[in-house]
Amino acid sequence: MRSLALHLMCILPAAILVGCSAQSRPGMATADVRVIAKPKTGVAEKFTHVAVYDAAPAPPVVSEQFEHVDYQNLDDIVVWLEPSNSVSMPPPEPRLIPVNADRADDKVIPVSVGQQLTFQNQSSQSLSLYSVSDGNEFELKPLPPGGADRYTVRSAGQIELLADPSKPPVAQLYAAPSPFVTRAESGREVTFVDVPPGRYQAMSWHPRLPGASAPIALSADQTSRCTLTVGVNNLSAAESK
């Protein structure tokens, strides 16, 4: 298990949480993206820390038409850098995705279009893994415990990895159209290193909240910063009705 953990550390996307040492190679750029989650505008003062819309201090529950989420501790926010001009992007590194149907992890795994994923069965029984997600439909060969098979991501969007149609997904992924992608938490920063200089849009996705975007210009040998604000305030007036 230790060797697997070390292997995973080596193939994670080129982004880390702020507070860790991050330094780009000469000629490349660094981007710090701060992620903030905010409740719906106009929420009563007593709910400023735990919002009415999509927020609650308890684990997610459904109340009437809204799913409750704790904004202060919001995670599963996928953040990526999308070039807005002719930037030559590096190909994504292959990534190992451990799958354990005995105790599935519901955290969203950030991946990128064009990335080769190796799914390894860490369950106690054989698995037949497949996806019916739009643009990423596939079926892997049957995997015995410890077995592995590969899939290259074809399309951006959410991917649910299934093993049994009567049960929840054994893994959930989100594919971004960029190799510079990571998972973030509200109130934290992520740092992308070794990014080609140019103009980008910092983008975000969350399973229950609208995405956000912010422009960021990256210069060689410099660090640029921007903020993404996640929440229902990003919806247009027509969408929020």
KOLTI-237283 format. One record per residue: x, y, z of N, C-alpha, C in turn; residue in three letters; residue number from 1; chain. Coordinates in steps of 0.02 Angstrom, whole numbers, plus 50000, padded with zeros to 5 digits. Layout:
// KOLTI-237283
{{X, Y, Z}, {X, Y, Z}, {X, Y, Z}, "ALA", NUM, "A"}
...
// end
This chain:
// KOLTI-237283
{{50041, 49940, 50000}, {50000, 50000, 50000}, {50043, 50063, 50000}, "MET", 1, "A"}
{{50101, 50059, 50034}, {50144, 50118, 50036}, {50171, 50134, 49967}, "ARG", 2, "A"}
{{50191, 50082, 49929}, {50217, 50095, 49862}, {50163, 50124, 49817}, "SER", 3, "A"}
{{50100, 50102, 49825}, {50045, 50129, 49786}, {50035, 50203, 49803}, "LEU", 4, "A"}
{{50038, 50220, 49868}, {50029, 50290, 49888}, {50083, 50334, 49858}, "ALA", 5, "A"}
{{50145, 50310, 49858}, {50200, 50348, 49829}, {50190, 50357, 49754}, "LEU", 6, "A"}
{{50165, 50304, 49721}, {50152, 50309, 49650}, {50099, 50361, 49635}, "HIS", 7, "A"}
{{50046, 50363, 49676}, {49993, 50412, 49666}, {50019, 50483, 49675}, "LEU", 8, "A"}
{{50063, 50493, 49725}, {50090, 50559, 49737}, {50129, 50585, 49676}, "MET", 9, "A"}
{{50159, 50539, 49639}, {50200, 50559, 49582}, {50159, 50577, 49521}, "CYS", 10, "A"}
{{50095, 50556, 49518}, {50057, 50567, 49457}, {49996, 50611, 49469}, "ILE", 11, "A"}
{{49992, 50645, 49526}, {49937, 50692, 49537}, {49945, 50752, 49490}, "LEU", 12, "A"}
{{49890, 50789, 49475}, {49895, 50847, 49431}, {49944, 50899, 49458}, "PRO", 13, "A"}
{{49966, 50944, 49413}, {50015, 50994, 49433}, {49983, 51050, 49472}, "ALA", 14, "A"}
{{49955, 51033, 49529}, {49924, 51083, 49573}, {49929, 51058, 49644}, "ALA", 15, "A"}
{{49940, 51105, 49692}, {49945, 51086, 49762}, {49908, 51137, 49803}, "ILE", 16, "A"}
{{49890, 51119, 49864}, {49859, 51167, 49909}, {49911, 51218, 49931}, "LEU", 17, "A"}
{{49888, 51280, 49940}, {49934, 51332, 49962}, {49962, 51313, 50031}, "VAL", 18, "A"}
{{50024, 51333, 50043}, {50057, 51315, 50105}, {50111, 51264, 50092}, "GLY", 19, "A"}
{{50105, 51228, 50036}, {50158, 51182, 50016}, {50206, 51219, 49971}, "CYS", 20, "A"}
{{50267, 51194, 49965}, {50317, 51225, 49923}, {50299, 51215, 49850}, "SER", 21, "A"}
{{50296, 51270, 49811}, {50279, 51266, 49740}, {50323, 51315, 49702}, "ALA", 22, "A"}
{{50357, 51290, 49652}, {50401, 51332, 49613}, {50403, 51306, 49542}, "GLN", 23, "A"}
{{50388, 51350, 49494}, {50389, 51329, 49424}, {50459, 51329, 49396}, "SER", 24, "A"}
{{50468, 51292, 49342}, {50532, 51291, 49307}, {50543, 51358, 49273}, "ARG", 25, "A"}
{{50606, 51375, 49258}, {50620, 51439, 49223}, {50581, 51443, 49157}, "PRO", 26, "A"}
{{50551, 51502, 49146}, {50513, 51513, 49085}, {50439, 51494, 49090}, "GLY", 27, "A"}
{{50422, 51460, 49144}, {50352, 51441, 49155}, {50320, 51485, 49207}, "MET", 28, "A"}
{{50254, 51480, 49216}, {50217, 51524, 49261}, {50185, 51484, 49317}, "ALA", 29, "A"}
{{50165, 51521, 49369}, {50129, 51493, 49427}, {50064, 51530, 49436}, "THR", 30, "A"}
{{50011, 51492, 49451}, {49945, 51523, 49462}, {49918, 51502, 49530}, "ALA", 31, "A"}
{{49901, 51552, 49571}, {49867, 51540, 49635}, {49793, 51557, 49627}, "ASP", 32, "A"}
{{49751, 51508, 49638}, {49678, 51518, 49631}, {49646, 51507, 49699}, "VAL", 33, "A"}
{{49616, 51560, 49725}, {49580, 51556, 49789}, {49507, 51540, 49775}, "ARG", 34, "A"}
{{49479, 51493, 49812}, {49410, 51472, 49802}, {49368, 51492, 49862}, "VAL", 35, "A"}
{{49314, 51529, 49849}, {49269, 51552, 49902}, {49199, 51527, 49885}, "ILE", 36, "A"}
{{49164, 51498, 49933}, {49095, 51477, 49924}, {49049, 51524, 49963}, "ALA", 37, "A"}
{{48998, 51552, 49930}, {48953, 51600, 49962}, {48881, 51578, 49955}, "LYS", 38, "A"}
{{48840, 51590, 50007}, {48768, 51574, 50002}, {48732, 51624, 49957}, "PRO", 39, "A"}
{{48669, 51611, 49947}, {48629, 51654, 49904}, {48623, 51725, 49934}, "LYS", 40, "A"}
{{48630, 51774, 49891}, {48624, 51844, 49913}, {48556, 51856, 49945}, "THR", 41, "A"}
{{48557, 51892, 50003}, {48495, 51909, 50037}, {48477, 51861, 50092}, "GLY", 42, "A"}
{{48520, 51811, 50106}, {48506, 51765, 50160}, {48508, 51802, 50227}, "VAL", 43, "A"}
{{48466, 51784, 50273}, {48463, 51818, 50338}, {48530, 51814, 50374}, "ALA", 44, "A"}
{{48544, 51864, 50415}, {48608, 51870, 50450}, {48626, 51807, 50489}, "GLU", 45, "A"}
{{48576, 51776, 50521}, {48591, 51718, 50563}, {48615, 51659, 50522}, "LYS", 46, "A"}
{{48609, 51663, 50455}, {48631, 51608, 50413}, {48694, 51625, 50373}, "PHE", 47, "A"}
{{48732, 51676, 50396}, {48790, 51696, 50357}, {48844, 51643, 50357}, "THR", 48, "A"}
{{48846, 51601, 50409}, {48897, 51549, 50410}, {48871, 51484, 50382}, "HIS", 49, "A"}
{{48808, 51470, 50392}, {48778, 51410, 50363}, {48718, 51433, 50323}, "VAL", 50, "A"}
{{48725, 51432, 50257}, {48675, 51465, 50214}, {48611, 51425, 50209}, "ALA", 51, "A"}
{{48557, 51461, 50193}, {48492, 51429, 50186}, {48491, 51386, 50123}, "VAL", 52, "A"}
{{48513, 51414, 50067}, {48511, 51378, 50004}, {48573, 51334, 49999}, "TYR", 53, "A"}
{{48563, 51270, 49992}, {48618, 51223, 49985}, {48666, 51227, 50043}, "ASP", 54, "A"}
{{48642, 51233, 50105}, {48689, 51235, 50160}, {48658, 51209, 50224}, "ALA", 55, "A"}
{{48697, 51173, 50262}, {48675, 51149, 50327}, {48736, 51123, 50363}, "ALA", 56, "A"}
{{48738, 51126, 50430}, {48796, 51102, 50467}, {48802, 51026, 50467}, "PRO", 57, "A"}
{{48747, 50993, 50452}, {48746, 50919, 50452}, {48766, 50894, 50384}, "ALA", 58, "A"}
{{48776, 50828, 50377}, {48789, 50799, 50310}, {48732, 50816, 50263}, "PRO", 59, "A"}
{{48745, 50814, 50197}, {48694, 50834, 50149}, {48628, 50797, 50158}, "PRO", 60, "A"}
{{48574, 50835, 50160}, {48507, 50806, 50163}, {48464, 50845, 50114}, "VAL", 61, "A"}
{{48408, 50818, 50094}, {48365, 50852, 50047}, {48306, 50881, 50086}, "VAL", 62, "A"}
{{48295, 50946, 50078}, {48239, 50979, 50111}, {48201, 51018, 50058}, "SER", 63, "A"}
{{48139, 51000, 50046}, {48099, 51030, 49994}, {48136, 51025, 49927}, "GLU", 64, "A"}
{{48151, 51081, 49894}, {48180, 51077, 49827}, {48256, 51088, 49828}, "GLN", 65, "A"}
{{48286, 51102, 49886}, {48357, 51118, 49887}, {48396, 51066, 49926}, "PHE", 66, "A"}
{{48455, 51050, 49902}, {48500, 51006, 49939}, {48544, 51049, 49983}, "GLU", 67, "A"}
{{48553, 51029, 50046}, {48588, 51071, 50094}, {48663, 51055, 50094}, "HIS", 68, "A"}
{{48703, 51107, 50097}, {48776, 51100, 50096}, {48806, 51151, 50144}, "VAL", 69, "A"}
{{48858, 51132, 50179}, {48894, 51178, 50223}, {48944, 51218, 50181}, "ASP", 70, "A"}
{{48931, 51282, 50171}, {48974, 51322, 50128}, {49044, 51330, 50156}, "TYR", 71, "A"}
{{49050, 51335, 50222}, {49116, 51346, 50252}, {49162, 51286, 50240}, "GLN", 72, "A"}
{{49134, 51227, 50234}, {49175, 51167, 50225}, {49160, 51133, 50158}, "ASN", 73, "A"}
{{49141, 51172, 50109}, {49124, 51144, 50044}, {49186, 51116, 50011}, "LEU", 74, "A"}
{{49181, 51052, 49990}, {49236, 51023, 49953}, {49210, 50995, 49887}, "ASP", 75, "A"}
{{49247, 50952, 49856}, {49229, 50925, 49790}, {49220, 50980, 49738}, "ASP", 76, "A"}
{{49256, 51036, 49748}, {49257, 51089, 49697}, {49315, 51074, 49650}, "ILE", 77, "A"}
{{49300, 51061, 49587}, {49351, 51047, 49538}, {49371, 51113, 49505}, "VAL", 78, "A"}
{{49436, 51128, 49504}, {49462, 51191, 49478}, {49512, 51175, 49423}, "VAL", 79, "A"}
{{49508, 51213, 49368}, {49557, 51203, 49315}, {49572, 51268, 49280}, "TRP", 80, "A"}
{{49627, 51269, 49242}, {49647, 51326, 49201}, {49633, 51310, 49128}, "LEU", 81, "A"}
{{49592, 51352, 49096}, {49574, 51341, 49026}, {49603, 51397, 48984}, "GLU", 82, "A"}
{{49646, 51382, 48936}, {49678, 51436, 48897}, {49627, 51473, 48854}, "PRO", 83, "A"}
{{49633, 51540, 48852}, {49587, 51581, 48812}, {49621, 51608, 48750}, "SER", 84, "A"}
{{49683, 51588, 48737}, {49716, 51605, 48674}, {49757, 51544, 48652}, "ASN", 85, "A"}
{{49799, 51552, 48602}, {49835, 51496, 48573}, {49894, 51476, 48617}, "SER", 86, "A"}
{{49880, 51446, 48674}, {49932, 51422, 48719}, {49943, 51347, 48704}, "VAL", 87, "A"}
{{50004, 51328, 48697}, {50021, 51258, 48685}, {50022, 51221, 48752}, "SER", 88, "A"}
{{49973, 51178, 48763}, {49966, 51144, 48827}, {50003, 51076, 48825}, "MET", 89, "A"}
{{50034, 51057, 48881}, {50067, 50992, 48883}, {50015, 50936, 48887}, "PRO", 90, "A"}
{{50032, 50876, 48864}, {49985, 50821, 48870}, {49978, 50800, 48943}, "PRO", 91, "A"}
{{49919, 50777, 48963}, {49910, 50756, 49033}, {49949, 50693, 49049}, "PRO", 92, "A"}
{{49974, 50689, 49110}, {50010, 50630, 49131}, {49961, 50573, 49146}, "GLU", 93, "A"}
{{49981, 50510, 49132}, {49938, 50453, 49150}, {49925, 50454, 49225}, "PRO", 94, "A"}
{{49868, 50425, 49245}, {49850, 50425, 49316}, {49820, 50358, 49337}, "ARG", 95, "A"}
{{49839, 50337, 49396}, {49812, 50276, 49425}, {49752, 50293, 49468}, "LEU", 96, "A"}
{{49696, 50258, 49458}, {49634, 50268, 49496}, {49618, 50204, 49535}, "ILE", 97, "A"}
{{49632, 50201, 49600}, {49613, 50142, 49639}, {49537, 50139, 49648}, "PRO", 98, "A"}
{{49509, 50080, 49641}, {49437, 50070, 49648}, {49425, 50016, 49700}, "VAL", 99, "A"}
{{49387, 50033, 49752}, {49372, 49985, 49805}, {49297, 49985, 49817}, "ASN", 100, "A"}
{{49262, 49935, 49789}, {49190, 49931, 49796}, {49169, 49913, 49867}, "ALA", 101, "A"}
{{49216, 49886, 49908}, {49200, 49868, 49977}, {49188, 49930, 50020}, "ASP", 102, "A"}
{{49224, 49984, 50005}, {49216, 50048, 50041}, {49230, 50105, 49992}, "ARG", 103, "A"}
{{49182, 50117, 49948}, {49190, 50167, 49896}, {49198, 50236, 49925}, "ALA", 104, "A"}
{{49242, 50276, 49896}, {49254, 50345, 49915}, {49211, 50390, 49871}, "ASP", 105, "A"}
{{49169, 50433, 49901}, {49125, 50475, 49861}, {49156, 50541, 49841}, "ASP", 106, "A"}
{{49220, 50552, 49856}, {49253, 50613, 49834}, {49262, 50614, 49759}, "LYS", 107, "A"}
{{49250, 50671, 49728}, {49258, 50678, 49656}, {49333, 50678, 49639}, "VAL", 108, "A"}
{{49351, 50639, 49588}, {49420, 50634, 49566}, {49428, 50678, 49504}, "ILE", 109, "A"}
{{49472, 50728, 49506}, {49482, 50771, 49447}, {49529, 50737, 49397}, "PRO", 110, "A"}
{{49507, 50735, 49334}, {49548, 50708, 49279}, {49542, 50756, 49221}, "VAL", 111, "A"}
{{49574, 50740, 49164}, {49571, 50786, 49107}, {49560, 50748, 49043}, "SER", 112, "A"}
{{49533, 50784, 48994}, {49522, 50755, 48928}, {49589, 50734, 48898}, "VAL", 113, "A"}
{{49591, 50674, 48869}, {49653, 50649, 48841}, {49697, 50613, 48890}, "GLY", 114, "A"}
{{49678, 50610, 48953}, {49718, 50578, 49004}, {49705, 50502, 49005}, "GLN", 115, "A"}
{{49758, 50464, 49008}, {49751, 50391, 49014}, {49744, 50372, 49087}, "GLN", 116, "A"}
{{49687, 50341, 49102}, {49673, 50320, 49171}, {49681, 50244, 49176}, "LEU", 117, "A"}
{{49716, 50223, 49229}, {49721, 50152, 49244}, {49680, 50138, 49306}, "THR", 118, "A"}
{{49626, 50101, 49297}, {49583, 50083, 49353}, {49607, 50017, 49383}, "PHE", 119, "A"}
{{49623, 50019, 49447}, {49648, 49959, 49481}, {49597, 49936, 49533}, "GLN", 120, "A"}
{{49579, 49872, 49529}, {49529, 49844, 49575}, {49563, 49827, 49641}, "ASN", 121, "A"}
{{49545, 49865, 49693}, {49570, 49852, 49761}, {49516, 49822, 49805}, "GLN", 122, "A"}
{{49464, 49796, 49773}, {49410, 49763, 49810}, {49429, 49691, 49827}, "SER", 123, "A"}
{{49388, 49660, 49868}, {49399, 49590, 49886}, {49369, 49543, 49835}, "SER", 124, "A"}
{{49329, 49569, 49788}, {49298, 49526, 49737}, {49312, 49555, 49668}, "GLN", 125, "A"}
{{49298, 49515, 49617}, {49307, 49538, 49548}, {49256, 49592, 49532}, "SER", 126, "A"}
{{49275, 49638, 49487}, {49232, 49692, 49466}, {49228, 49696, 49390}, "LEU", 127, "A"}
{{49169, 49713, 49366}, {49160, 49730, 49295}, {49141, 49804, 49293}, "SER", 128, "A"}
{{49189, 49846, 49279}, {49180, 49918, 49283}, {49158, 49946, 49215}, "LEU", 129, "A"}
{{49112, 49995, 49217}, {49089, 50026, 49155}, {49062, 50096, 49170}, "TYR", 130, "A"}
{{49051, 50134, 49117}, {49024, 50201, 49122}, {48973, 50211, 49066}, "SER", 131, "A"}
{{48918, 50244, 49082}, {48869, 50264, 49032}, {48864, 50340, 49028}, "VAL", 132, "A"}
{{48913, 50374, 49055}, {48913, 50448, 49055}, {48922, 50474, 48984}, "SER", 133, "A"}
{{48884, 50526, 48967}, {48886, 50553, 48899}, {48957, 50571, 48878}, "ASP", 134, "A"}
{{48977, 50545, 48820}, {49043, 50560, 48793}, {49098, 50516, 48820}, "GLY", 135, "A"}
{{49085, 50480, 48874}, {49135, 50436, 48904}, {49103, 50368, 48920}, "ASN", 136, "A"}
{{49069, 50339, 48871}, {49041, 50273, 48880}, {49096, 50221, 48868}, "GLU", 137, "A"}
{{49105, 50176, 48915}, {49155, 50123, 48906}, {49139, 50065, 48953}, "PHE", 138, "A"}
{{49170, 50008, 48937}, {49164, 49949, 48979}, {49233, 49916, 48982}, "GLU", 139, "A"}
{{49259, 49907, 49042}, {49325, 49877, 49051}, {49318, 49801, 49054}, "LEU", 140, "A"}
{{49374, 49768, 49043}, {49374, 49695, 49050}, {49362, 49677, 49123}, "LYS", 141, "A"}
{{49335, 49618, 49139}, {49326, 49598, 49209}, {49392, 49598, 49246}, "PRO", 142, "A"}
{{49392, 49630, 49306}, {49454, 49639, 49343}, {49452, 49597, 49407}, "LEU", 143, "A"}
{{49498, 49550, 49414}, {49504, 49514, 49478}, {49534, 49560, 49530}, "PRO", 144, "A"}
{{49533, 49543, 49594}, {49566, 49585, 49644}, {49639, 49597, 49625}, "PRO", 145, "A"}
{{49658, 49661, 49624}, {49726, 49680, 49604}, {49733, 49692, 49530}, "GLY", 146, "A"}
{{49683, 49672, 49489}, {49687, 49681, 49417}, {49675, 49753, 49397}, "GLY", 147, "A"}
{{49695, 49770, 49335}, {49689, 49839, 49311}, {49674, 49840, 49237}, "ALA", 148, "A"}
{{49643, 49894, 49215}, {49629, 49906, 49144}, {49630, 49981, 49132}, "ASP", 149, "A"}
{{49637, 50001, 49069}, {49647, 50072, 49053}, {49590, 50101, 49012}, "ARG", 150, "A"}
{{49582, 50166, 49019}, {49535, 50204, 48978}, {49563, 50274, 48969}, "TYR", 151, "A"}
{{49558, 50301, 48908}, {49579, 50369, 48894}, {49517, 50414, 48889}, "THR", 152, "A"}
{{49516, 50467, 48929}, {49458, 50512, 48933}, {49448, 50546, 48866}, "VAL", 153, "A"}
{{49386, 50543, 48840}, {49370, 50571, 48775}, {49336, 50639, 48778}, "ARG", 154, "A"}
{{49298, 50651, 48831}, {49255, 50710, 48832}, {49253, 50741, 48902}, "SER", 155, "A"}
{{49244, 50807, 48904}, {49239, 50842, 48968}, {49171, 50829, 49001}, "ALA", 156, "A"}
{{49171, 50828, 49067}, {49109, 50819, 49104}, {49115, 50767, 49159}, "GLY", 157, "A"}
{{49059, 50755, 49193}, {49058, 50708, 49249}, {49058, 50636, 49223}, "GLN", 158, "A"}
{{49095, 50594, 49257}, {49099, 50523, 49240}, {49083, 50482, 49302}, "ILE", 159, "A"}
{{49032, 50440, 49298}, {49015, 50395, 49352}, {49039, 50325, 49334}, "GLU", 160, "A"}
{{49082, 50297, 49377}, {49108, 50230, 49366}, {49064, 50180, 49404}, "LEU", 161, "A"}
{{49034, 50134, 49367}, {48986, 50087, 49395}, {49014, 50016, 49395}, "LEU", 162, "A"}
{{48990, 49977, 49444}, {49005, 49905, 49446}, {48942, 49864, 49450}, "ALA", 163, "A"}
{{48888, 49895, 49475}, {48824, 49861, 49484}, {48769, 49913, 49471}, "ASP", 164, "A"}
{{48725, 49901, 49421}, {48675, 49952, 49405}, {48626, 49965, 49462}, "PRO", 165, "A"}
{{48622, 49921, 49510}, {48575, 49930, 49566}, {48607, 49966, 49625}, "SER", 166, "A"}
{{48672, 49984, 49619}, {48708, 50016, 49674}, {48737, 50082, 49652}, "LYS", 167, "A"}
{{48755, 50127, 49700}, {48786, 50191, 49682}, {48853, 50180, 49647}, "PRO", 168, "A"}
{{48878, 50231, 49612}, {48943, 50225, 49580}, {48999, 50207, 49629}, "PRO", 169, "A"}
{{49047, 50169, 49605}, {49105, 50152, 49647}, {49158, 50206, 49645}, "VAL", 170, "A"}
{{49153, 50252, 49596}, {49198, 50310, 49593}, {49164, 50363, 49550}, "ALA", 171, "A"}
{{49177, 50426, 49567}, {49150, 50482, 49529}, {49208, 50527, 49508}, "GLN", 172, "A"}
{{49209, 50544, 49443}, {49263, 50584, 49416}, {49233, 50645, 49381}, "LEU", 173, "A"}
{{49274, 50697, 49373}, {49255, 50752, 49330}, {49314, 50766, 49283}, "TYR", 174, "A"}
{{49300, 50765, 49218}, {49352, 50776, 49168}, {49350, 50848, 49145}, "ALA", 175, "A"}
{{49405, 50883, 49154}, {49412, 50952, 49132}, {49447, 50953, 49065}, "ALA", 176, "A"}
{{49437, 51005, 49025}, {49470, 51010, 48960}, {49540, 51039, 48965}, "PRO", 177, "A"}
{{49576, 51022, 49018}, {49642, 51050, 49031}, {49680, 51003, 49076}, "SER", 178, "A"}
{{49746, 50996, 49065}, {49786, 50954, 49110}, {49799, 50987, 49178}, "PRO", 179, "A"}
{{49785, 51052, 49184}, {49795, 51088, 49246}, {49729, 51088, 49284}, "PHE", 180, "A"}
{{49718, 51035, 49323}, {49654, 51026, 49357}, {49667, 50994, 49425}, "VAL", 181, "A"}
{{49628, 51013, 49475}, {49635, 50985, 49541}, {49569, 50993, 49579}, "THR", 182, "A"}
{{49565, 50963, 49637}, {49507, 50971, 49681}, {49524, 51022, 49735}, "ARG", 183, "A"}
{{49475, 51065, 49751}, {49487, 51119, 49800}, {49434, 51118, 49854}, "ALA", 184, "A"}
{{49447, 51157, 49907}, {49399, 51167, 49961}, {49386, 51241, 49969}, "GLU", 185, "A"}
{{49326, 51259, 49993}, {49311, 51330, 50003}, {49357, 51360, 50055}, "SER", 186, "A"}
{{49376, 51422, 50043}, {49420, 51458, 50089}, {49493, 51439, 50081}, "GLY", 187, "A"}
{{49510, 51399, 50031}, {49579, 51379, 50021}, {49603, 51402, 49952}, "ARG", 188, "A"}
{{49669, 51398, 49943}, {49699, 51411, 49878}, {49728, 51348, 49849}, "GLU", 189, "A"}
{{49728, 51344, 49783}, {49766, 51293, 49749}, {49818, 51328, 49706}, "VAL", 190, "A"}
{{49874, 51296, 49698}, {49929, 51325, 49659}, {49946, 51280, 49601}, "THR", 191, "A"}
{{49943, 51307, 49540}, {49963, 51270, 49481}, {50033, 51292, 49462}, "PHE", 192, "A"}
{{50077, 51244, 49451}, {50146, 51259, 49434}, {50162, 51234, 49364}, "VAL", 193, "A"}
{{50217, 51262, 49337}, {50241, 51242, 49270}, {50187, 51252, 49217}, "ASP", 194, "A"}
{{50151, 51308, 49221}, {50099, 51324, 49172}, {50129, 51367, 49116}, "VAL", 195, "A"}
{{50116, 51351, 49053}, {50140, 51393, 48999}, {50112, 51464, 49005}, "PRO", 196, "A"}
{{50153, 51516, 48996}, {50128, 51584, 49000}, {50072, 51596, 48949}, "PRO", 197, "A"}
{{50025, 51640, 48967}, {49970, 51656, 48922}, {49909, 51679, 48961}, "GLY", 198, "A"}
{{49854, 51688, 48926}, {49792, 51708, 48958}, {49747, 51647, 48968}, "ARG", 199, "A"}
{{49718, 51643, 49027}, {49677, 51586, 49044}, {49612, 51609, 49077}, "TYR", 200, "A"}
{{49565, 51563, 49081}, {49507, 51569, 49125}, {49515, 51516, 49180}, "GLN", 201, "A"}
{{49515, 51538, 49242}, {49510, 51490, 49297}, {49437, 51470, 49302}, "ALA", 202, "A"}
{{49424, 51405, 49301}, {49356, 51379, 49299}, {49343, 51332, 49358}, "MET", 203, "A"}
{{49280, 51325, 49376}, {49264, 51277, 49429}, {49200, 51240, 49413}, "SER", 204, "A"}
{{49192, 51181, 49444}, {49133, 51140, 49439}, {49120, 51109, 49508}, "TRP", 205, "A"}
{{49056, 51102, 49525}, {49037, 51070, 49588}, {48975, 51028, 49575}, "HIS", 206, "A"}
{{48968, 50971, 49609}, {48910, 50927, 49595}, {48842, 50960, 49606}, "PRO", 207, "A"}
{{48838, 51011, 49651}, {48773, 51039, 49669}, {48768, 51114, 49659}, "ARG", 208, "A"}
{{48822, 51147, 49642}, {48821, 51220, 49635}, {48845, 51240, 49565}, "LEU", 209, "A"}
{{48823, 51299, 49541}, {48845, 51323, 49475}, {48920, 51334, 49475}, "PRO", 210, "A"}
{{48949, 51326, 49416}, {49020, 51339, 49409}, {49036, 51414, 49409}, "GLY", 211, "A"}
{{49100, 51430, 49417}, {49122, 51499, 49417}, {49182, 51505, 49370}, "ALA", 212, "A"}
{{49198, 51566, 49350}, {49256, 51578, 49308}, {49285, 51646, 49323}, "SER", 213, "A"}
{{49350, 51653, 49311}, {49385, 51717, 49321}, {49445, 51718, 49275}, "ALA", 214, "A"}
{{49459, 51775, 49243}, {49517, 51780, 49199}, {49582, 51784, 49240}, "PRO", 215, "A"}
{{49635, 51756, 49211}, {49700, 51761, 49243}, {49753, 51760, 49188}, "ILE", 216, "A"}
{{49798, 51810, 49191}, {49853, 51815, 49142}, {49917, 51791, 49175}, "ALA", 217, "A"}
{{49951, 51744, 49144}, {50011, 51714, 49172}, {50072, 51736, 49133}, "LEU", 218, "A"}
{{50123, 51759, 49169}, {50186, 51780, 49139}, {50242, 51734, 49161}, "SER", 219, "A"}
{{50291, 51726, 49119}, {50348, 51682, 49134}, {50383, 51704, 49197}, "ALA", 220, "A"}
{{50399, 51656, 49239}, {50438, 51666, 49300}, {50402, 51711, 49351}, "ASP", 221, "A"}
{{50336, 51715, 49345}, {50297, 51754, 49393}, {50237, 51713, 49419}, "GLN", 222, "A"}
{{50211, 51736, 49476}, {50151, 51706, 49505}, {50093, 51754, 49498}, "THR", 223, "A"}
{{50038, 51731, 49469}, {49977, 51771, 49462}, {49923, 51742, 49506}, "SER", 224, "A"}
{{49875, 51784, 49526}, {49823, 51762, 49573}, {49754, 51784, 49549}, "ARG", 225, "A"}
{{49705, 51743, 49566}, {49635, 51761, 49553}, {49591, 51725, 49604}, "CYS", 226, "A"}
{{49528, 51744, 49605}, {49480, 51715, 49653}, {49419, 51689, 49615}, "THR", 227, "A"}
{{49397, 51629, 49633}, {49336, 51600, 49607}, {49284, 51600, 49663}, "LEU", 228, "A"}
{{49225, 51628, 49650}, {49172, 51629, 49699}, {49117, 51581, 49677}, "THR", 229, "A"}
{{49108, 51528, 49715}, {49061, 51474, 49698}, {48996, 51486, 49736}, "VAL", 230, "A"}
{{48939, 51479, 49702}, {48875, 51487, 49736}, {48819, 51500, 49686}, "GLY", 231, "A"}
{{48758, 51500, 49711}, {48700, 51509, 49667}, {48695, 51580, 49640}, "VAL", 232, "A"}
{{48733, 51627, 49667}, {48732, 51694, 49641}, {48758, 51697, 49569}, "ASN", 233, "A"}
{{48793, 51644, 49547}, {48818, 51641, 49479}, {48763, 51626, 49428}, "ASN", 234, "A"}
{{48705, 51604, 49453}, {48649, 51591, 49408}, {48619, 51655, 49381}, "LEU", 235, "A"}
{{48595, 51653, 49320}, {48559, 51711, 49293}, {48491, 51715, 49328}, "SER", 236, "A"}
{{48457, 51771, 49320}, {48392, 51781, 49352}, {48343, 51728, 49328}, "ALA", 237, "A"}
{{48345, 51710, 49263}, {48298, 51660, 49238}, {48313, 51592, 49266}, "ALA", 238, "A"}
{{48378, 51574, 49273}, {48397, 51508, 49299}, {48381, 51500, 49372}, "GLU", 239, "A"}
{{48383, 51554, 49410}, {48374, 51550, 49482}, {48301, 51547, 49504}, "SER", 240, "A"}
{{48255, 51557, 49456}, {48184, 51556, 49473}, {48161, 51484, 49486}, "LYS", 241, "A"}
// end
